[in-house]
Amino acid sequence: MVSTVVAPRPSLNTPSTPAPELVGLAVCPSCHTQDRSMTNLAVSAGADWQCSRCGSRWDAVRLAAVAAYDLWVSERTAASVHPATHARGDV
């Protein structure tokens, strides 16, 4: 009798692994408190929550606005640290 071992095929019903930035608990950008009842995956799917510490309300749109503003501030701050270097294009 000959037996063959067949590797199991992946199921099409198995959910794919979420992106690393979606794994974990949602964090309030104002006071940096993690919300134990809200995940980043739920927020990206349209959920919103109110921070238990500072009371701010957050959803994906507001979080994206905060992230864009944070990026803008960091670019402005970097440019103001060495304005002469940036003006000459030596960056």
C-alpha positions in Angstrom: 0.0 0.0 0.0 1.4 3.4 -1.0 0.4 6.5 0.9 1.0 10.0 -0.2 1.1 13.1 1.9 -0.8 16.0 0.5 -0.2 19.5 1.8 -3.4 21.2 2.9 -4.5 23.9 0.5 -5.2 27.4 1.9 -8.9 28.1 2.3 -10.4 30.9 0.3 -12.5 31.8 3.3 -9.5 32.5 5.5 -9.1 36.2 6.1 -5.9 37.8 5.0 -3.5 39.2 7.5 -4.2 42.9 8.2 -1.5 45.5 7.5 0.8 46.1 10.5 -0.5 49.6 11.1 -4.0 48.2 11.5 -3.1 45.6 14.2 -3.5 46.8 17.8 -5.6 49.2 19.8 -6.6 52.6 18.7 -4.7 55.4 20.4 -5.9 58.9 21.0 -3.7 61.4 19.2 -4.4 64.1 21.8 -3.5 62.3 25.1 -1.9 59.1 23.7 -4.3 56.8 25.7 -5.0 53.4 24.2 -8.7 52.5 23.9 -9.1 48.8 25.0 -12.5 48.6 23.3 -11.4 49.9 19.9 -9.0 48.4 17.4 -7.3 50.2 14.5 -8.9 47.7 12.2 -12.4 48.7 13.4 -11.6 52.4 12.9 -10.4 51.7 9.4 -13.7 49.9 8.7 -15.6 53.0 9.8 -16.0 52.8 13.5 -15.5 55.9 15.8 -14.8 56.2 19.5 -14.6 58.8 22.3 -11.4 58.8 24.3 -12.0 57.8 27.9 -9.3 60.1 29.2 -9.7 63.4 27.4 -13.2 63.0 25.8 -12.0 63.7 22.2 -14.0 61.9 19.5 -12.0 60.1 16.7 -12.7 58.3 13.4 -10.6 57.4 10.4 -11.1 60.8 8.8 -10.1 62.8 11.9 -7.1 60.5 12.4 -6.0 61.0 8.8 -6.2 64.8 9.3 -4.1 64.7 12.4 -1.5 62.5 10.7 -1.4 64.9 7.7 -1.0 67.9 10.0 1.7 66.1 12.0 3.7 65.4 8.8 3.3 69.1 7.7 4.6 70.3 11.0 7.6 67.9 11.0 8.5 69.1 7.4 8.2 72.7 8.5 10.3 72.1 11.6 13.0 70.3 9.7 13.2 73.2 7.1 13.4 75.8 9.9 16.3 74.0 11.7 18.7 74.7 8.8 17.1 77.4 6.6 20.3 78.3 4.8 21.1 74.7 3.9 17.5 74.3 2.5 17.7 77.5 0.6 21.0 76.4 -1.1 19.6 73.0 -1.8 22.3 71.1 0.1 19.9 68.8 1.8 
